[in-house]
Amino acid sequence: MRSPEEHFAELEAILEKHSKALEAEVRALQQSDETARWSSNWKQFYNWRFANAFARQKIFYNWAADAVGWKLLPERFYPSQGNRQG
């Protein structure tokens, strides 16, 4: 049996690997669709839809709830003015 330190070192490596790949794929999609050139209204709606799509994934909302419960996330006011449904 491995120690908790060994387990979490591997867990962090797994999360880092997949987060880098996910970010690269999302950035490539944004670049190919030229989202930087979209109007402010489209960008606000994009931010809302992106946050909604992210939060719907069970793995993220379960872990985010834990992070909030442990006060691991910085205090912020949501949604920001840039994140609107439309």
All heavy atoms as an XYZ file, in Angstrom:
727
protein
N       0.849     -1.186      0.000
C       0.000      0.000      0.000
C       0.887      1.240      0.000
O       1.853      1.314      0.728
C      -0.909     -0.003      1.230
C      -1.794      1.203      1.298
S      -3.157      1.127      2.483
C      -2.360      0.741      4.003
N       0.502      2.214     -0.840
C       1.274      3.453     -0.921
C       0.796      4.453      0.123
O      -0.339      4.402      0.588
C       1.133      4.059     -2.311
C       1.741      3.177     -3.368
C       1.757      3.750     -4.742
N       0.543      4.450     -5.118
C       0.492      5.356     -6.073
N       1.573      5.661     -6.756
N      -0.622      5.944     -6.389
N       1.653      5.392      0.410
C       1.312      6.432      1.379
C       0.369      7.459      0.738
O       0.310      7.572     -0.497
C       2.579      7.137      1.846
O       3.105      7.931      0.797
N      -0.335      8.224      1.575
C      -1.166      9.301      1.021
C      -0.346     10.297      0.185
O      -0.826     10.779     -0.845
C      -1.753      9.980      2.256
C      -1.757      8.907      3.293
C      -0.530      8.092      3.022
N       0.881     10.581      0.597
C       1.726     11.514     -0.153
C       1.997     11.003     -1.567
O       1.929     11.753     -2.539
C       3.045     11.775      0.574
C       2.902     12.567      1.860
C       2.439     11.723      3.046
O       2.478     10.475      2.976
O       2.024     12.322      4.048
N       2.291      9.722     -1.683
C       2.540      9.128     -3.002
C       1.275      9.140     -3.851
O       1.314      9.451     -5.046
C       3.053      7.695     -2.853
C       4.438      7.600     -2.251
C       4.810      6.175     -1.871
O       3.966      5.459     -1.286
O       5.949      5.797     -2.185
N       0.154      8.792     -3.227
C      -1.126      8.789     -3.929
C      -1.436     10.177     -4.486
O      -1.778     10.331     -5.660
C      -2.245      8.341     -2.980
C      -3.615      8.472     -3.567
N      -4.181      7.490     -4.351
C      -4.525      9.476     -3.495
C      -5.385      7.880     -4.736
N      -5.615      9.086     -4.228
N      -1.305     11.199     -3.640
C      -1.675     12.544     -4.069
C      -0.671     13.151     -5.031
O      -1.042     13.973     -5.869
C      -1.965     13.449     -2.873
C      -3.322     13.158     -2.293
C      -3.450     12.426     -1.138
C      -4.470     13.573     -2.951
C      -4.698     12.123     -0.618
C      -5.726     13.275     -2.439
C      -5.842     12.551     -1.274
N       0.569     12.754     -4.976
C       1.541     13.203     -5.972
C       1.118     12.692     -7.353
O       1.147     13.431     -8.344
C       2.944     12.719     -5.611
N       0.707     11.437     -7.417
C       0.249     10.880     -8.694
C      -1.069     11.502     -9.124
O      -1.271     11.817    -10.303
C       0.109      9.358     -8.607
C      -0.217      8.744     -9.947
C      -0.187      7.220     -9.946
O       0.454      6.625     -9.062
O      -0.805      6.643    -10.850
N      -1.976     11.700     -8.178
C      -3.262     12.327     -8.483
C      -3.062     13.730     -9.059
O      -3.672     14.089    -10.067
C      -4.126     12.393     -7.224
C      -5.495     13.049     -7.381
C      -6.351     12.291     -8.365
C      -6.173     13.158     -6.032
N      -2.190     14.508     -8.449
C      -1.916     15.861     -8.945
C      -1.307     15.819    -10.347
O      -1.639     16.658    -11.192
C      -1.022     16.612     -7.981
C      -1.757     17.018     -6.718
C      -0.875     17.765     -5.727
O       0.126     18.379     -6.142
O      -1.198     17.723     -4.531
N      -0.452     14.861    -10.617
C       0.142     14.721    -11.946
C      -0.926     14.387    -12.988
O      -0.909     14.927    -14.106
C       1.230     13.655    -11.934
N      -1.863     13.523    -12.628
C      -2.964     13.166    -13.529
C      -3.814     14.393    -13.840
O      -4.126     14.682    -15.006
C      -3.837     12.040    -12.919
C      -3.064     10.731    -12.882
C      -5.151     11.889    -13.686
C      -3.729      9.651    -12.032
N      -4.190     15.131    -12.801
C      -5.018     16.317    -12.995
C      -4.299     17.374    -13.834
O      -4.898     17.993    -14.714
C      -5.438     16.896    -11.646
C      -6.399     16.037    -10.829
C      -6.579     16.610     -9.431
C      -7.730     15.891    -11.529
N      -3.021     17.581    -13.571
C      -2.238     18.558    -14.330
C      -2.161     18.168    -15.799
O      -2.364     18.997    -16.687
C      -0.836     18.685    -13.732
C       0.045     19.691    -14.423
C      -0.388     21.132    -14.222
O      -1.147     21.417    -13.282
O       0.027     21.979    -15.033
N      -1.899     16.897    -16.067
C      -1.791     16.419    -17.452
C      -3.088     16.663    -18.206
O      -3.091     17.201    -19.317
C      -1.433     14.937    -17.465
C      -1.377     14.321    -18.859
C      -1.029     12.851    -18.804
C      -2.299     12.045    -18.783
N      -2.091     10.603    -18.841
N      -4.196     16.304    -17.597
C      -5.478     16.430    -18.281
C      -5.942     17.877    -18.367
O      -6.577     18.264    -19.352
C      -6.527     15.538    -17.641
C      -6.261     14.085    -17.879
N      -6.470     13.488    -19.103
C      -5.763     13.123    -17.071
C      -6.121     12.211    -19.039
N      -5.687     11.970    -17.814
N      -5.619     18.693    -17.376
C      -6.025     20.095    -17.449
C      -5.262     20.813    -18.554
O      -5.834     21.650    -19.262
C      -5.829     20.803    -16.103
O      -4.470     20.943    -15.784
N      -3.985     20.483    -18.736
C      -3.212     21.094    -19.824
C      -3.774     20.679    -21.182
O      -3.906     21.509    -22.075
C      -1.739     20.714    -19.716
C      -1.012     21.455    -18.625
C       0.449     21.065    -18.582
C       1.165     21.838    -17.483
N       2.584     21.479    -17.418
N      -4.105     19.413    -21.330
C      -4.664     18.926    -22.596
C      -6.032     19.556    -22.858
O      -6.334     19.959    -23.993
C      -4.768     17.404    -22.580
N      -6.866     19.664    -21.835
C      -8.185     20.266    -21.980
C      -8.060     21.739    -22.369
O      -8.740     22.205    -23.287
C      -8.969     20.126    -20.669
C     -10.357     20.741    -20.626
C     -11.270     20.119    -21.682
C     -10.951     20.572    -19.238
N      -7.177     22.459    -21.698
C      -6.991     23.870    -22.038
C      -6.493     24.028    -23.470
O      -6.976     24.891    -24.214
C      -6.021     24.549    -21.078
C      -5.869     26.024    -21.398
C      -4.981     26.780    -20.452
O      -4.296     26.151    -19.618
O      -4.962     28.019    -20.544
N      -5.551     23.206    -23.884
C      -5.026     23.291    -25.252
C      -6.126     23.044    -26.273
O      -6.217     23.748    -27.293
C      -3.888     22.296    -25.437
N      -6.974     22.077    -26.019
C      -8.053     21.759    -26.955
C      -9.089     22.890    -27.022
O      -9.551     23.266    -28.098
C      -8.718     20.443    -26.540
C      -9.509     19.804    -27.631
C      -9.920     18.374    -27.301
O      -9.283     17.727    -26.443
O     -10.880     17.914    -27.934
N      -9.430     23.450    -25.852
C     -10.388     24.561    -25.816
C      -9.798     25.787    -26.519
O     -10.470     26.436    -27.319
C     -10.798     24.899    -24.361
C     -11.567     26.213    -24.290
C     -11.624     23.769    -23.768
N      -8.531     26.098    -26.248
C      -7.882     27.251    -26.885
C      -7.822     27.068    -28.413
O      -8.022     28.028    -29.156
C      -6.481     27.465    -26.328
C      -6.432     27.801    -24.859
C      -6.822     29.215    -24.598
N      -6.682     29.489    -23.171
C      -7.388     30.378    -22.529
N      -8.293     31.093    -23.175
N      -7.212     30.581    -21.236
N      -7.555     25.859    -28.863
C      -7.522     25.586    -30.309
C      -8.893     25.815    -30.927
O      -9.007     26.394    -32.016
C      -7.034     24.161    -30.572
N      -9.946     25.386    -30.246
C     -11.303     25.601    -30.741
C     -11.620     27.090    -30.781
O     -12.177     27.591    -31.765
C     -12.315     24.861    -29.862
C     -13.788     25.046    -30.222
C     -14.075     24.511    -31.625
C     -14.662     24.369    -29.182
N     -11.263     27.809    -29.719
C     -11.502     29.251    -29.691
C     -10.765     29.947    -30.840
O     -11.315     30.843    -31.488
C     -11.051     29.841    -28.351
C     -11.920     29.420    -27.186
C     -11.322     29.819    -25.855
O     -10.108     29.920    -25.691
N     -12.183     30.037    -24.872
N      -9.543     29.532    -31.077
C      -8.760     30.150    -32.146
C      -9.355     29.845    -33.515
O      -9.477     30.729    -34.361
C      -7.309     29.684    -32.070
C      -6.401     30.457    -32.998
C      -4.940     30.159    -32.723
O      -4.585     29.096    -32.230
N      -4.086     31.106    -33.056
N      -9.747     28.598    -33.735
C     -10.305     28.238    -35.048
C     -11.635     28.943    -35.302
O     -11.947     29.265    -36.453
C     -10.460     26.725    -35.179
O     -11.506     26.244    -34.370
N     -12.409     29.194    -34.247
C     -13.692     29.895    -34.394
C     -13.548     31.402    -34.230
O     -14.545     32.126    -34.296
C     -14.711     29.354    -33.399
C     -15.199     27.964    -33.775
O     -15.088     27.593    -34.957
O     -15.670     27.242    -32.879
N     -12.312     31.866    -34.020
C     -12.006     33.292    -33.888
C     -12.902     33.981    -32.862
O     -13.445     35.066    -33.094
C     -12.092     33.981    -35.239
C     -11.114     33.426    -36.258
C     -11.170     34.121    -37.605
O     -12.072     34.961    -37.848
O     -10.288     33.818    -38.426
N     -13.046     33.376    -31.689
C     -13.906     33.952    -30.648
C     -13.408     35.315    -30.170
O     -14.210     36.114    -29.689
C     -14.055     32.992    -29.451
O     -12.771     32.746    -28.884
C     -14.699     31.681    -29.865
N     -12.121     35.588    -30.315
C     -11.587     36.889    -29.914
C     -12.193     38.017    -30.752
O     -12.244     39.165    -30.299
C     -10.068     36.905    -30.039
N     -12.672     37.707    -31.933
C     -13.255     38.713    -32.824
C     -14.763     38.861    -32.641
O     -15.387     39.701    -33.282
C     -12.937     38.364    -34.273
C     -11.436     38.381    -34.545
C     -11.101     38.016    -35.949
N     -11.743     38.985    -36.853
C     -11.756     38.862    -38.171
N     -11.182     37.835    -38.751
N     -12.341     39.769    -38.912
N     -15.355     38.064    -31.774
C     -16.795     38.144    -31.554
C     -17.154     39.451    -30.856
O     -16.344     40.047    -30.158
C     -17.272     36.975    -30.692
C     -17.263     35.643    -31.394
C     -16.898     35.371    -32.683
C     -17.616     34.391    -30.824
N     -17.016     34.029    -32.942
C     -17.457     33.398    -31.819
C     -18.067     34.001    -29.574
C     -17.734     32.058    -31.597
C     -18.341     32.668    -29.342
C     -18.179     31.706    -30.358
N     -18.397     39.874    -31.000
C     -18.883     41.085    -30.343
C     -18.905     40.877    -28.829
O     -18.876     39.745    -28.335
C     -20.301     41.415    -30.826
O     -21.229     40.454    -30.321
N     -18.977     41.981    -28.091
C     -19.043     41.906    -26.622
C     -20.239     41.091    -26.160
O     -20.134     40.308    -25.214
C     -19.109     43.301    -26.002
O     -17.905     43.978    -26.227
N     -21.374     41.248    -26.825
C     -22.566     40.479    -26.449
C     -22.344     38.985    -26.640
O     -22.747     38.179    -25.800
C     -23.789     40.933    -27.251
C     -24.303     42.280    -26.800
O     -24.004     42.735    -25.697
N     -25.064     42.939    -27.649
N     -21.739     38.615    -27.756
C     -21.452     37.195    -28.002
C     -20.479     36.672    -26.960
O     -20.604     35.549    -26.488
C     -20.876     37.010    -29.397
C     -21.876     36.999    -30.518
C     -23.139     37.527    -30.509
C     -21.689     36.444    -31.809
N     -23.728     37.340    -31.718
C     -22.869     36.678    -32.544
C     -20.628     35.780    -32.422
C     -23.020     36.255    -33.849
C     -20.791     35.368    -33.738
C     -21.974     35.593    -34.442
N     -19.467     37.477    -26.605
C     -18.473     37.044    -25.615
C     -19.103     36.855    -24.244
O     -18.767     35.912    -23.533
C     -17.320     38.038    -25.540
C     -16.408     37.983    -26.743
C     -15.314     39.024    -26.632
C     -14.448     39.055    -27.865
N     -13.423     40.098    -27.779
N     -20.020     37.741    -23.861
C     -20.713     37.582    -22.581
C     -21.517     36.296    -22.567
O     -21.478     35.536    -21.595
C     -21.619     38.780    -22.306
C     -20.862     40.039    -21.972
C     -21.782     41.220    -21.775
O     -22.986     41.135    -22.029
N     -21.222     42.323    -21.330
N     -22.231     36.044    -23.649
C     -23.010     34.816    -23.740
C     -22.090     33.592    -23.763
O     -22.374     32.576    -23.131
C     -23.903     34.849    -24.989
C     -24.835     33.674    -25.077
C     -25.787     33.445    -24.102
C     -24.755     32.793    -26.143
C     -26.645     32.356    -24.178
C     -25.610     31.702    -26.233
C     -26.553     31.488    -25.255
N     -20.964     33.717    -24.467
C     -19.976     32.636    -24.498
C     -19.490     32.311    -23.092
O     -19.422     31.141    -22.705
C     -18.782     33.036    -25.372
C     -17.675     32.005    -25.384
C     -17.666     30.985    -26.326
C     -16.647     32.034    -24.443
C     -16.660     30.032    -26.334
C     -15.640     31.080    -24.446
C     -15.649     30.090    -25.394
O     -14.668     29.149    -25.390
N     -19.159     33.324    -22.302
C     -18.690     33.099    -20.929
C     -19.736     32.376    -20.096
O     -19.418     31.464    -19.330
C     -18.310     34.427    -20.264
C     -17.034     35.006    -20.820
O     -16.245     34.315    -21.447
N     -16.838     36.294    -20.600
N     -20.997     32.782    -20.253
C     -22.070     32.127    -19.509
C     -22.212     30.672    -19.937
O     -22.287     29.778    -19.098
C     -23.395     32.877    -19.722
C     -24.508     32.270    -18.925
C     -24.835     32.543    -17.643
C     -25.412     31.250    -19.365
N     -25.894     31.765    -17.249
C     -26.268     30.963    -18.285
C     -25.570     30.565    -20.562
C     -27.277     30.013    -18.379
C     -26.579     29.611    -20.644
C     -27.423     29.351    -19.563
N     -22.223     30.431    -21.266
C     -22.364     29.062    -21.762
C     -21.182     28.190    -21.361
O     -21.330     27.020    -21.030
C     -22.504     29.046    -23.301
C     -23.798     29.600    -23.846
C     -24.975     28.631    -23.762
N     -24.738     27.328    -24.329
C     -25.091     26.938    -25.548
N     -25.688     27.785    -26.364
N     -24.842     25.722    -25.960
N     -19.967     28.754    -21.406
C     -18.771     28.005    -21.031
C     -18.856     27.594    -19.562
O     -18.619     26.424    -19.219
C     -17.512     28.848    -21.275
C     -16.240     28.072    -21.081
C     -15.605     27.507    -22.170
C     -15.681     27.910    -19.823
C     -14.427     26.776    -22.011
C     -14.510     27.186    -19.651
C     -13.887     26.624    -20.743
N     -19.197     28.531    -18.693
C     -19.320     28.220    -17.267
C     -20.410     27.178    -17.032
O     -20.247     26.261    -16.219
C     -19.616     29.494    -16.473
N     -21.504     27.293    -17.759
C     -22.606     26.343    -17.635
C     -22.165     24.948    -18.071
O     -22.431     23.956    -17.388
C     -23.784     26.839    -18.467
C     -25.057     26.089    -18.193
O     -25.068     25.082    -17.508
N     -26.143     26.581    -18.740
N     -21.472     24.858    -19.206
C     -20.998     23.559    -19.708
C     -19.997     22.939    -18.738
O     -20.018     21.728    -18.495
C     -20.364     23.727    -21.091
N     -19.132     23.759    -18.173
C     -18.139     23.273    -17.217
C     -18.828     22.752    -15.953
O     -18.529     21.660    -15.476
C     -17.173     24.412    -16.865
C     -16.069     24.012    -15.939
C     -14.900     23.469    -16.439
C     -16.190     24.173    -14.570
C     -13.864     23.088    -15.590
C     -15.169     23.804    -13.717
C     -14.013     23.256    -14.226
N     -19.767     23.527    -15.438
C     -20.426     23.173    -14.176
C     -21.334     21.953    -14.303
O     -21.630     21.299    -13.301
C     -21.224     24.367    -13.659
N     -21.791     21.637    -15.509
C     -22.660     20.464    -15.697
C     -21.905     19.145    -15.577
O     -22.528     18.092    -15.391
C     -23.335     20.528    -17.065
C     -24.606     21.324    -17.083
C     -25.460     21.005    -18.306
N     -24.711     20.936    -19.529
C     -24.599     21.923    -20.417
N     -25.189     23.052    -20.203
N     -23.901     21.758    -21.522
N     -20.595     19.175    -15.705
C     -19.822     17.938    -15.645
C     -19.738     17.472    -14.194
O     -19.208     18.167    -13.339
C     -18.432     18.136    -16.244
C     -18.444     18.690    -17.655
C     -19.368     17.935    -18.587
O     -19.305     16.725    -18.696
N     -20.236     18.658    -19.274
N     -20.266     16.306    -13.931
C     -20.394     15.796    -12.564
C     -19.082     15.842    -11.786
O     -19.056     16.253    -10.634
C     -20.924     14.365    -12.605
C     -21.180     13.774    -11.246
C     -21.759     12.376    -11.356
C     -22.002     11.794     -9.981
N     -22.557     10.453    -10.071
N     -18.008     15.454    -12.417
C     -16.732     15.407    -11.714
C     -16.330     16.799    -11.207
O     -15.813     16.947    -10.117
C     -15.639     14.781    -12.596
C     -14.434     14.396    -11.756
C     -15.247     15.694    -13.743
C     -13.446     13.504    -12.485
N     -16.605     17.843    -12.002
C     -16.225     19.193    -11.610
C     -17.158     19.762    -10.548
O     -16.707     20.395     -9.607
C     -16.159     20.118    -12.826
C     -15.114     19.714    -13.820
C     -15.419     19.628    -15.161
C     -13.821     19.407    -13.429
C     -14.449     19.246    -16.095
C     -12.849     19.020    -14.342
C     -13.174     18.942    -15.679
N     -18.468     19.568    -10.697
C     -19.332     20.179     -9.694
C     -19.230     19.474     -8.351
O     -19.350     20.117     -7.312
C     -20.776     20.376    -10.164
C     -21.691     19.194    -10.312
C     -22.176     18.493     -9.212
C     -22.151     18.813    -11.571
C     -23.062     17.445     -9.358
C     -23.029     17.764    -11.729
C     -23.479     17.077    -10.622
O     -24.356     16.036    -10.771
N     -18.987     18.170     -8.341
C     -18.785     17.491     -7.058
C     -17.526     17.997     -6.365
O     -17.526     18.289     -5.172
C     -18.677     15.975     -7.252
C     -20.013     15.320     -7.504
O     -21.064     15.913     -7.314
N     -19.973     14.082     -7.958
N     -16.432     18.092     -7.103
C     -15.172     18.530     -6.518
C     -15.208     20.008     -6.165
O     -14.622     20.431     -5.180
C     -14.011     18.203     -7.435
C     -13.755     16.721     -7.545
C     -14.220     15.743     -6.706
C     -12.994     16.061     -8.536
N     -13.791     14.511     -7.125
C     -13.033     14.675     -8.250
C     -12.291     16.496     -9.644
C     -12.378     13.733     -9.022
C     -11.632     15.553    -10.415
C     -11.683     14.181    -10.101
N     -15.899     20.814     -6.964
C     -16.017     22.236     -6.652
C     -16.795     22.434     -5.348
O     -16.437     23.281     -4.538
C     -16.697     22.982     -7.796
N     -17.822     21.634     -5.138
C     -18.582     21.728     -3.895
C     -17.691     21.400     -2.700
O     -17.760     22.067     -1.658
C     -19.794     20.790     -3.935
N     -16.849     20.389     -2.846
C     -15.901     20.069     -1.773
C     -14.942     21.225     -1.530
O     -14.657     21.585     -0.386
C     -15.098     18.808     -2.107
C     -15.933     17.543     -2.077
O     -17.032     17.566     -1.471
O     -15.497     16.542     -2.662
N     -14.432     21.812     -2.606
C     -13.478     22.921     -2.481
C     -14.128     24.117     -1.794
O     -13.502     24.767     -0.948
C     -12.942     23.316     -3.854
N     -15.370     24.385     -2.106
C     -16.086     25.481     -1.448
C     -16.266     25.162      0.031
O     -16.035     26.011      0.897
C     -17.455     25.734     -2.126
C     -18.327     26.652     -1.288
C     -17.269     26.314     -3.515
N     -16.657     23.929      0.333
C     -16.858     23.524      1.717
C     -15.601     23.653      2.569
O     -15.671     23.985      3.753
N     -14.455     23.416      1.970
C     -13.177     23.519      2.681
C     -12.571     24.919      2.588
O     -11.462     25.156      3.050
C     -12.184     22.492      2.133
C     -12.501     21.106      2.593
C     -13.156     20.142      1.885
C     -12.193     20.525      3.861
N     -13.271     19.003      2.635
C     -12.690     19.208      3.859
C     -11.552     20.992      5.012
C     -12.567     18.356      4.948
C     -11.430     20.134      6.093
C     -11.934     18.845      6.054
N     -13.310     25.833      1.930
C     -12.854     27.217      1.759
C     -11.511     27.290      1.021
O     -10.636     28.076      1.370
C     -12.792     27.951      3.094
C     -14.137     28.008      3.798
C     -14.104     28.863      5.027
C     -15.364     28.849      5.828
N     -16.611     28.883      5.229
N     -11.371     26.456     -0.020
C     -10.151     26.435     -0.819
C     -10.205     27.385     -2.011
O      -9.176     27.661     -2.619
C      -9.888     25.004     -1.332
C      -9.637     23.963     -0.244
C      -9.543     22.573     -0.860
C      -8.381     24.294      0.541
N     -11.397     27.881     -2.329
C     -11.536     28.787     -3.461
C     -11.531     30.232     -2.975
O     -12.039     30.522     -1.896
C     -12.836     28.500     -4.218
C     -12.968     27.102     -4.805
C     -14.331     26.942     -5.470
C     -11.863     26.826     -5.796
N     -10.979     31.129     -3.783
C     -11.001     32.545     -3.374
C     -12.431     33.072     -3.390
O     -13.271     32.607     -4.160
C     -10.153     33.237     -4.437
C     -10.189     32.336     -5.610
C     -10.335     30.932     -5.073
N     -12.708     34.035     -2.530
C     -14.034     34.630     -2.512
C     -14.203     35.501     -3.742
O     -13.351     36.308     -4.067
C     -14.226     35.478     -1.257
C     -14.420     34.658     -0.010
C     -14.875     35.509      1.167
O     -15.608     36.493      0.950
O     -14.472     35.179      2.283
N     -15.305     35.277     -4.442
C     -15.626     36.064     -5.630
C     -17.124     36.267     -5.665
O     -17.875     35.524     -5.047
C     -15.177     35.336     -6.900
C     -13.663     35.211     -6.990
C     -13.220     34.579     -8.254
N     -13.587     35.424     -9.384
C     -13.353     35.084    -10.633
N     -12.768     33.945    -10.928
N     -13.705     35.870    -11.625
N     -17.531     37.255     -6.409
C     -18.946     37.502     -6.590
C     -19.336     37.012     -7.978
O     -18.745     37.422     -8.971
C     -19.255     39.002     -6.446
C     -18.961     39.517     -5.082
C     -17.777     40.191     -4.822
C     -19.845     39.291     -4.042
C     -17.487     40.654     -3.558
C     -19.574     39.751     -2.767
C     -18.388     40.436     -2.520
N     -20.299     36.089     -8.043
C     -20.743     35.509     -9.307
C     -22.192     35.856     -9.553
O     -22.968     35.958     -8.620
C     -20.594     33.981     -9.253
C     -19.179     33.515     -9.146
C     -18.640     33.145     -7.926
C     -18.375     33.446    -10.264
C     -17.334     32.710     -7.833
C     -17.072     33.006    -10.178
C     -16.561     32.633     -8.960
O     -15.269     32.203     -8.877
N     -22.652     35.945    -10.788
C     -21.804     35.982    -11.972
C     -21.238     37.376    -12.169
O     -21.828     38.353    -11.739
C     -22.738     35.618    -13.114
C     -24.081     36.109    -12.647
C     -24.073     35.974    -11.135
N     -20.126     37.467    -12.825
C     -19.554     38.770    -13.143
C     -20.377     39.416    -14.237
O     -21.197     38.756    -14.891
C     -18.100     38.633    -13.593
O     -18.049     38.114    -14.904
N     -20.153     40.679    -14.486
C     -20.899     41.364    -15.538
C     -20.591     40.780    -16.919
O     -21.372     40.956    -17.832
C     -20.580     42.863    -15.521
C     -21.086     43.547    -14.264
C     -22.616     43.574    -14.153
O     -23.316     42.804    -14.820
N     -23.123     44.417    -13.313
N     -19.466     40.089    -17.064
C     -19.124     39.500    -18.351
C     -19.755     38.154    -18.607
O     -19.638     37.604    -19.679
N     -20.442     37.599    -17.617
C     -21.039     36.274    -17.763
C     -22.550     36.387    -17.663
O     -23.112     36.422    -16.577
C     -20.534     35.321    -16.683
C     -19.047     35.110    -16.770
O     -18.461     35.320    -17.817
N     -18.437     34.713    -15.683
N     -23.179     36.458    -18.804
C     -24.628     36.598    -18.834
C     -25.229     35.565    -19.766
O     -24.629     35.168    -20.742
C     -25.017     37.992    -19.337
C     -24.528     39.081    -18.421
C     -25.004     40.416    -18.891
N     -24.343     41.437    -18.095
C     -24.237     42.681    -18.479
N     -24.708     43.073    -19.631
N     -23.633     43.547    -17.701
N     -26.456     35.207    -19.428
C     -27.132     34.205    -20.252
C     -27.458     34.747    -21.629
O     -27.468     34.008    -22.590
C     -28.411     33.748    -19.546
C     -29.102     32.615    -20.271
C     -30.233     32.048    -19.469
O     -30.487     32.469    -18.351
N     -30.927     31.099    -20.021
N     -27.712     35.994    -21.740
C     -27.980     36.532    -23.076
C     -29.038     37.590    -23.078
O     -29.550     38.031    -22.153
